[in-house]
Amino acid sequence: MIELLQKLIQIKSISPKDMGCFDLIEMELEKLNFNCERINYQNVENLYATFGTSGKLFCFLGHTDVVPTGPEEKWKYPPFSATIDGDLLYGRGTADMKAPVSAFIESAKEFLNLKEELNFRLAILLTSNEEGTSKDGFIDKIIDRMIQDDEIIDFCLVGEPTSNEKVADCVRIGRRGSLGGFLKIYGKQGHVAYPEKVVNPILLSGDLISKLNNKIWDDGNAAFDPTSFQISNIKSGTGAHNVVPGELEIIFNFRFSTESSEESLKSDFESILNELNLNYELDWDLNGNPYYTENNFFKNIVSDSIKEVTGYSPELNAKGGTSDGRFIAKMGTEVIELGPVNNSIHQIDEHVKISELWTLKDIYTKILTNLNLNS
């Protein structure tokens, strides 16, 4: 498992490029008699591997692409060297998410070597562009094709790094939706010394930002935190100190609970703009709707497996950002996300604890075993 992980980390698979990770993974899966299929769209590669012919379908969902490293000179070890220092393995993509991919392949190997009668079908679906934009992800296209072919995933385990302080202390049973937007507010450009001849969009944005910041979009619920609104970028000005700009651009994002919807957020947002009599253009980008796994069957399998291996039960919540689990959820699938500790993901010196990775592998194996016993 560690050897495979190191080989994967040494591949510079910056999103949306796989750069050969699937070649290594496919060799491992073919040794286990998985049927492997490459499903590629434009510049995005995907690998779908299946084992078994009858029963409900269990799928491990993951990705091989990684985010850029940032300044490599600031890393303790080169980000693609896969250096081991004591119990830590360093490298871009260790936790997010080449470690859980490697752990699941090892767990599948252990589980299938038990040579018990398989009571469900086993699948692994990997993409090379989870970290990129949703428009280029294509997992949604694969899922649409599967739905058309009546190939429905019943249980999905996503290897996202969900753990907080120790491995498997936290499991995601849902995710908030993500709705982004690009707003352009128009004013009238002119000389700063003649305020009667200008309309300053920067000053106009002050009341807007205050109202948006103070707005309660919803109160959340037992599973979800309240919907949040954030501004990630504001751009205006001509570069001159004595010119009032003619326009201002704001990039923003909602992370929303099931108490809100795309339609309700758009309506409330535009009502505030119109209330302030702003002259504006507005473009929306829905990155994903919220989802939540209500059925307890697979949740109990995962929770019980974690407790059997670690001695403690995980926290079940729907926090964090979006994941590709949102595409699987539209099948009516029971989606659970479980992976390594997330305190270094996307950061300088990303790493995993090797000892915790072995624990994660044991949990994955136990999930497969318990699912087989209860199917």
Secondary structure, DSSP 8 states (H G I E B T S, - for coil): -HHHHHHHHTS--BTT--TTHHHHHHHHHHHTT-EEEE--BTTB-EEEEEE-SSSEEEEEEEE--B-----GGGSSS-TTS--EETTEEE-TTIIIIIHHHHHHHHHHHHHHHT-----EEEEEEEES-SSS-GGGT-HHHHHHHHHHTT---SEEEE----BSSSTTSEEESEE-EEEEEEEEEE-B-EETT-GGG-B-HHHHHHHHHHHHHH-------SSS---EEEEEEEEE--S-TTEE-SEEEEEEEEEE-TTS-HHHHHHHHHHHHHHTT--EEEEEEEEE--EE---SHHHHHHHHHHHHHHSS--EEE--SS--THHHHHTTT-EEEE--SB-TTTTSTT-EEEHHHHHHHHHHHHHHHHHHHHH-
